[in-house]
Amino acid sequence: MKKSHLLHRLLTCLFIFAAATAVWAQEETVAEESHSVLDTIIDGGPLIIMIWVAILGTSITMVTFIIQLFLSLRDEQLAPSALVESLRSTIQAGNYQEAWEICRANKAYIALVLKGALERLGRGKDAVETALIEHGIREGQVIKTKNSYLSVIGVIAPMIGLLGTVIGMMGAFAVLGSAGVTDPRGLALRIGEVLMATASGLFIAIPAFIFYYYFRNRATIVMGNADDKLSRLVEDIPFEELSGVKVGDSFEAGAGIPASGAGQSRKVSTALTTNCPICNGAIEPGQNPCAHCGATLEWA
């Protein structure tokens, strides 16, 4: 009974030793093959090295664009809640020049689009809505440009990999033609190594296309949400009363004063107002009536 137990232990130890030896041999083989891949790249000459550098650079570029798009294609990035609330309060108080100044100081999508629309405020509602569409398309193209680069990467990465494979195969078959098949295993290993270039190109292209379509749909959703907020910001503007008003770099206090401005009464806030809601002229909080158009102001 003791002898059988001892024999069982001995066989177990031999099995463990054999398994460990096999694993060690396999690791050594993998290490040698990995080393041979590096040797193949180095021995391939400057052109092969440049191709692998291009593959590595393409993969880094793809990851960079994916991270940037994840950070930029968000509702809070295109239309920050604090910015939207500030613009809503300013526009409701009739401070259109101040709203334009806020937009100029911000680089968010909603600010860039609204800035162009406010510059056409004195031309009427149709002009403002057209400006929203035009500037929305323009800024949207800027956002979508980075995403289009992912599509370009998805196209060129397999071509770069295929070029490396073709050049490597040409070298392998050149050796085969001059020396013959002296080592079929070595030749097969070399062919497998040069095919890694094509595999690497496909490994880059597949996620590039996946994220390209994901971000294209994501951009449509977040830009649609931002455009809805823009529409709500301008929907209550009294365009008829602001005919001829200039907002933006060409702003002039009292320019474009409506003929019916004098004698009108309008509620304004001492906390927000620096421009007359009737003529958009610069005024001091508490001033009454407006020095530019003569409108009666009810300060709150």
PAKE-949279 format. One line per 5 residues: number of its first residue (from 1); their letters; for each residue x, y, z of C-alpha. Coordinates in nm, 4 decimals, padded with zeros to 6 digits. Example, Ala and Ser with C-alpha at 12.3 -4.5 7.8 and 13.67 -1.06 7.14 Angstrom:
<atoms>
1) as) 01.2300:-00.4500:00.7800  01.3670:-00.1060:00.7140;
</atoms>
This chain:
<atoms>
1) mkksh) 00.0000:00.0000:00.0000  00.2835:00.2342:00.0833  00.4742:00.1372:-00.2320  00.1725:00.2121:-00.4525  00.1275:00.5463:-00.2794;
6) llhrl) 00.4959:00.6293:-00.3358  00.4707:00.5230:-00.6990  00.1657:00.7418:-00.7429  00.3564:01.0430:-00.6037  00.6548:00.9699:-00.8274;
11) ltclf) 00.4375:00.9503:-01.1381  00.2657:01.2745:-01.0393  00.6010:01.4518:-01.0022  00.7191:01.3199:-01.3380  00.3973:01.4399:-01.5021;
16) ifaaa) 00.4326:01.7870:-01.3504  00.7968:01.8037:-01.4603  00.7081:01.6958:-01.8136  00.4261:01.9498:-01.8328  00.6523:02.2271:-01.7038;
21) tavwa) 00.9201:02.1305:-01.9547  00.6645:02.1398:-02.2382  00.5383:02.4795:-02.1304  00.8937:02.6110:-02.1038  00.9779:02.4749:-02.4493;
26) qeetv) 00.6630:02.6305:-02.5922  00.7512:02.9662:-02.4375  01.1016:02.9431:-02.5801  00.9548:02.8664:-02.9251  00.7168:03.1626:-02.9030;
31) aeesh) 01.0035:03.3855:-02.7951  01.2149:03.2654:-03.0865  00.9286:03.3215:-03.3302  00.8659:03.6679:-03.1890  01.2331:03.7422:-03.2251;
36) svldt) 01.2277:03.6110:-03.5800  00.9380:03.8462:-03.6624  01.1451:04.1402:-03.5417  01.4408:04.0110:-03.7369  01.2220:03.9839:-04.0462;
41) iidgg) 01.1159:04.3479:-04.0108  01.4741:04.4642:-03.9626  01.6129:04.2418:-04.2380  01.3414:04.3604:-04.4755  01.5204:04.6900:-04.5193;
46) pliim) 01.4153:05.0524:-04.4880  01.0949:05.0073:-04.6902  00.9575:04.7327:-04.4655  01.0528:04.9314:-04.1549  00.8719:05.2376:-04.2941;
51) iwvai) 00.5595:05.0283:-04.3597  00.5520:04.9011:-04.0009  00.6110:05.2540:-03.8695  00.3144:05.3666:-04.0842  00.0974:05.0885:-03.9401;
56) lgtsi) 00.1956:05.1865:-03.5851  00.1337:05.5571:-03.6554  -00.2052:05.4795:-03.8098  -00.3147:05.2834:-03.5038  -00.2064:05.5641:-03.2669;
61) tmvtf) -00.3901:05.8219:-03.4795  -00.7063:05.6107:-03.4782  -00.7041:05.5781:-03.0984  -00.6454:05.9539:-03.0633  -00.9440:06.0429:-03.2832;
66) iiqlf) -01.1676:05.7934:-03.1016  -01.0826:05.9481:-02.7626  -01.1366:06.3028:-02.8931  -01.4741:06.2136:-03.0462  -01.5897:06.0432:-02.7267;
71) lslrd) -01.5102:06.3638:-02.5374  -01.6544:06.6120:-02.7907  -01.9747:06.4417:-02.9111  -02.1725:06.5006:-02.5921  -02.4797:06.7153:-02.5286;
76) eqlap) -02.3027:06.9044:-02.2520  -02.0085:06.9766:-02.4812  -02.2117:07.1141:-02.7743  -02.4702:07.2965:-02.5635  -02.3552:07.3444:-02.2011;
81) salve) -02.6486:07.3888:-01.9651  -02.4984:07.6963:-01.7959  -02.4389:07.8642:-02.1319  -02.7905:07.7888:-02.2551  -02.9444:07.9292:-01.9372;
86) slrst) -02.7300:08.2428:-01.9581  -02.8295:08.3032:-02.3194  -03.1976:08.2400:-02.2427  -03.1993:08.4957:-01.9593  -03.0135:08.7539:-02.1663;
91) iqagn) -03.2345:08.7147:-02.4736  -03.5543:08.7238:-02.2689  -03.4357:09.0534:-02.1172  -03.3801:09.1936:-02.4662  -03.0031:09.2236:-02.4334;
96) yqeaw) -02.9196:09.0899:-02.7785  -02.5792:09.2575:-02.8026  -02.4868:09.1093:-02.4652  -02.6005:08.7673:-02.5884  -02.3778:08.8122:-02.8934;
101) eicra) -02.0846:08.8992:-02.6672  -02.1478:08.5826:-02.4650  -02.1484:08.3766:-02.7836  -01.8266:08.5376:-02.9039  -01.6553:08.4470:-02.5763;
106) nkayi) -01.7520:08.0782:-02.6068  -01.6456:07.8118:-02.8569  -01.9313:07.5686:-02.8009  -02.1393:07.4658:-03.1027  -02.4526:07.6427:-02.9809;
111) alvlk) -02.2626:07.9707:-02.9244  -02.0955:07.9681:-03.2660  -02.4263:07.9094:-03.4450  -02.6294:08.1598:-03.2408  -02.3622:08.4269:-03.2848;
116) galer) -02.4113:08.4255:-03.6614  -02.7899:08.4277:-03.6266  -02.7924:08.7261:-03.3894  -02.5935:08.9293:-03.6415  -02.8967:08.9084:-03.8729;
121) lgrgk) -03.1485:08.9942:-03.6029  -03.2550:09.3231:-03.7637  -03.3395:09.1518:-04.0942  -03.6341:08.9538:-03.9610  -03.7288:08.6056:-03.8524;
126) davet) -03.6615:08.4363:-04.1878  -03.3063:08.5740:-04.2002  -03.2358:08.4515:-03.8465  -03.3697:08.1012:-03.9179  -03.1675:08.0840:-04.2395;
131) alieh) -02.8560:08.1870:-04.0475  -02.9180:07.9131:-03.7917  -02.9301:07.6557:-04.0699  -02.6242:07.7904:-04.2537  -02.4035:07.8201:-03.9463;
136) gireg) -02.5312:07.4883:-03.8128  -02.4209:07.3126:-04.1322  -02.0845:07.4898:-04.1257  -02.0058:07.4060:-03.7645  -02.1436:07.0556:-03.8095;
141) qvikt) -01.8951:06.9921:-04.0895  -01.6116:07.0921:-03.8581  -01.7309:06.8378:-03.6012  -01.7799:06.5627:-03.8597  -01.4387:06.6156:-04.0188;
146) knsyl) -01.2553:06.4319:-03.7421  -01.4938:06.1416:-03.7759  -01.4307:06.1217:-04.1509  -01.0637:06.0603:-04.0741  -01.1630:05.7299:-03.9127;
151) svigv) -01.3124:05.6238:-04.2449  -00.9887:05.7186:-04.4225  -00.7888:05.5137:-04.1713  -01.0225:05.2185:-04.2261  -00.9479:05.2317:-04.5992;
156) iapmi) -00.5713:05.2875:-04.6021  -00.4694:05.0621:-04.3100  -00.5361:04.7317:-04.4974  -00.3627:04.8737:-04.8062  -00.0514:04.9563:-04.6027;
161) gllgt) -00.0562:04.6070:-04.4525  -00.1046:04.4466:-04.7922  00.1875:04.6449:-04.9329  00.4109:04.5131:-04.6551  00.2950:04.1571:-04.7213;
166) vigmm) 00.3575:04.1827:-05.0956  00.7079:04.3217:-05.0440  00.7847:04.0509:-04.7874  00.6536:03.7764:-05.0162  00.8655:03.9085:-05.2999;
171) gafav) 01.1740:03.8742:-05.0814  01.0754:03.5249:-04.9658  01.0147:03.3964:-05.3178  01.3371:03.5588:-05.4374  01.5263:03.3496:-05.1813;
176) lgsag) 01.3229:03.0445:-05.2835  01.4091:03.0954:-05.6496  01.7813:03.1268:-05.5832  01.8359:02.8610:-05.3138  01.5434:02.6223:-05.3654;
181) vtdpr) 01.3300:02.4591:-05.0985  01.6003:02.3595:-04.8538  01.3915:02.4369:-04.5434  01.0128:02.4198:-04.6101  00.9345:02.4889:-04.2452;
186) glalr) 01.1485:02.8010:-04.2421  00.9896:02.9217:-04.5652  00.6394:02.8662:-04.4268  00.7370:03.0536:-04.1100  00.8673:03.3465:-04.3150;
191) igevl) 00.5473:03.3614:-04.5190  00.3412:03.3571:-04.1994  00.5464:03.6419:-04.0603  00.5014:03.8694:-04.3628  00.1274:03.7994:-04.3580;
196) matas) 00.1196:03.9652:-04.0172  00.1335:04.3009:-04.1964  -00.2025:04.2361:-04.3633  -00.3477:04.1090:-04.0357  -00.2288:04.4234:-03.8583;
201) glfia) -00.3906:04.6442:-04.1226  -00.7228:04.4623:-04.0835  -00.6914:04.4791:-03.7052  -00.6810:04.8592:-03.7371  -00.9428:04.8929:-04.0125;
206) ipafi) -01.2220:04.6951:-03.8447  -01.2524:04.9088:-03.5247  -01.1956:05.2248:-03.7329  -01.5064:05.1524:-03.9419  -01.7089:05.0457:-03.6370;
211) fyyyf) -01.6371:05.3714:-03.4546  -01.6837:05.5753:-03.7727  -02.0470:05.4648:-03.8081  -02.1060:05.4935:-03.4340  -01.9797:05.8524:-03.4169;
216) rnrat) -02.1629:05.9484:-03.7375  -02.4931:05.8512:-03.5788  -02.3913:06.0028:-03.2459  -02.3099:06.3365:-03.4123  -02.6541:06.3464:-03.5741;
221) ivmgn) -02.8231:06.2933:-03.2362  -02.6262:06.5473:-03.0303  -02.6381:06.8137:-03.3035  -03.0128:06.7638:-03.3323  -03.0480:06.8196:-02.9577;
226) addkl) -02.8384:07.1372:-02.9776  -03.0434:07.2681:-03.2727  -03.3639:07.2164:-03.0714  -03.2215:07.4319:-02.7914  -03.1254:07.6995:-03.0445;
231) srlve) -03.4782:07.7068:-03.1847  -03.6262:07.7529:-02.8378  -03.3847:08.0375:-02.7655  -03.4990:08.2500:-03.0610  -03.8652:08.1536:-03.0861;
236) dipfe) -03.9927:08.4359:-02.8590  -03.7812:08.7187:-03.0000  -04.0061:09.0101:-03.1160  -03.8593:09.0340:-03.4656  -04.1145:09.2948:-03.5806;
241) elsgv) -03.9968:09.5406:-03.3146  -03.6283:09.4901:-03.3966  -03.6346:09.5757:-03.7659  -03.3046:09.7408:-03.8604  -03.1349:09.6729:-03.5269;
246) kvgds) -02.7634:09.5996:-03.5635  -02.6039:09.3391:-03.3398  -02.2418:09.2297:-03.3428  -01.9308:09.4135:-03.4554  -02.1492:09.6724:-03.6301;
251) feaga) -02.3539:09.7402:-03.3153  -02.4627:10.1015:-03.2768  -02.6541:10.2268:-02.9740  -02.9933:10.3463:-03.0878  -02.9546:10.2189:-03.4444;
256) gipas) -03.2685:10.0788:-03.6006  -03.5078:10.2315:-03.3481  -03.8659:10.1372:-03.4328  -04.0937:10.4347:-03.4988  -04.3321:10.3188:-03.2294;
261) gagqs) -04.0577:10.2954:-02.9668  -04.1349:10.6175:-02.7823  -04.3857:10.5800:-02.5050  -04.3709:10.2002:-02.4984  -04.3369:10.0265:-02.1626;
266) rkvst) -04.1225:09.7206:-02.1231  -04.0227:09.5260:-01.8090  -03.6479:09.4812:-01.7721  -03.4152:09.3404:-01.5059  -03.1558:09.5497:-01.3228;
271) alttn) -02.9435:09.2371:-01.2828  -02.9201:09.1517:-01.6523  -03.0020:09.4546:-01.8643  -02.7419:09.6832:-02.0165  -02.9260:09.7444:-02.3444;
276) cpicn) -03.2734:09.8787:-02.4149  -03.5093:09.5952:-02.5151  -03.6772:09.8253:-02.7697  -03.3845:09.9821:-02.9580  -03.0942:09.7752:-02.8162;
281) gaiep) -02.9163:10.0954:-02.7172  -02.6739:10.0935:-02.4248  -02.8387:10.2108:-02.1013  -02.7605:10.2167:-01.7290  -02.9599:09.9972:-01.4860;
286) gqnpc) -03.2484:10.2039:-01.3462  -03.2440:10.4583:-01.6316  -03.5945:10.5695:-01.7413  -03.6947:10.6486:-02.0091  -03.4450:10.5164:-02.2656;
291) ahcga) -03.2200:10.7994:-02.3824  -03.2145:10.6603:-02.7361  -03.5755:10.5791:-02.8222  -03.7691:10.7336:-02.5343  -03.9336:10.4063:-02.4350;
296) tlewa) -04.0687:10.3756:-02.0800  -03.8863:10.1022:-01.8899  -04.0192:09.9171:-01.5845  -03.7158:09.8033:-01.3884  -03.7599:09.4924:-01.1766;
</atoms>
